[in-house]
Amino acid sequence: MRALFAGLGLLFSVSLSAQERVLPNCPFHVIIALDFSASERAFLDEIQTALRALTDRFELHPYSLKMGLISFNRGAQIISPLTGDRGKMDSTIRELRIPLRVYATDIHAAFELALNEFEERSIQGIPKFFVLISDGDPHAFARGHGFMADLSVANALKSGSSDLRSDPVHIFSLYSGERRPFSDQESEWIRLQAVKHMRKLASDEHSFYFFEEYPKLINVIEQISSCL
């Protein structure tokens, strides 16, 4: 998500009651990674909305659905480890704070952290999903290696380990950056590269979404929870 001013705390309300949430029939675990880089600052409200919608729709349970939260900019950190405790997740979201402005988008660090989290706190054989909410690091094209690191770790996450220690993880990507074309060619080229990168990071062409399509992503996850 995009960074705000130092010390600013954002409160995320939990709007659905337990009775309205979906308790999955088929167990699965999901980690949501949130872009806390400075370039996401203008889209903070959108990211709040997506996070609330993704976490509020489903009921957590230790033997059914576990969720975890990761933030990333320069490096990545666990906001909430994989948990089936609804109270802990709600408390974490309410207390979520946006850090100082950091001009870095280390998506690969979020993937690496998720890989470790799934290995340590998930159960082998349970389907695993990763939701990336980001503008795709619009300026990584200038570094080149940033894009390559993202793709390399994403592929490792998708494929799982050859020794079967790690299950494959399905990646959904939700592009939260600018949708309107820029008037100057350079800025527009950068924007298009960011969108293209987010498409590549997703597990397949059907797993990439623009921000306003996040309800479709929630519907897909509901289908997963219903064993469809």
Stockholm file with secondary structure:
# STOCKHOLM 1.0

chainA/1-228         MRALFAGLGLLFSVSLSAQERVLPNCPFHVIIALDFSASERAFLDEIQTALRALTDRFELHPYSLKMGLISFNRGAQIISPLTGDRGKMDSTIRELRIPLRVYATDIHAAFELALNEFEERSIQGIPKFFVLISDGDPHAFARGHGFMADLSVANALKSGSSDLRSDPVHIFSLYSGERRPFSDQESEWIRLQAVKHMRKLASDEHSFYFFEEYPKLINVIEQISSCL
#=GR chainA/1-228 SS CCCCSTTCBCCCCCCSCGGGSBCCSSCEEEEEEEECSGGGGGGHHHHHHHHHHHHHSBCCBTTTEEEEEEEESSSEEEEEEEECCHHHHHHHHHTCBCCSCCCCCCHHHHHHHHHHHHHHHSCTTSCEEEEEEECCCTTGGGTSHHHHHHHHHHHHHHHCCTTSSSCCEEEEEEECSCCSCCSSHHHHHHHHHHHHHHHHHSSSGGGEEEGGGHHHHHHHHHHHHTTC
#=GC SS_cons         CCCCSTTCBCCCCCCSCGGGSBCCSSCEEEEEEEECSGGGGGGHHHHHHHHHHHHHSBCCBTTTEEEEEEEESSSEEEEEEEECCHHHHHHHHHTCBCCSCCCCCCHHHHHHHHHHHHHHHSCTTSCEEEEEEECCCTTGGGTSHHHHHHHHHHHHHHHCCTTSSSCCEEEEEEECSCCSCCSSHHHHHHHHHHHHHHHHHSSSGGGEEEGGGHHHHHHHHHHHHTTC
//
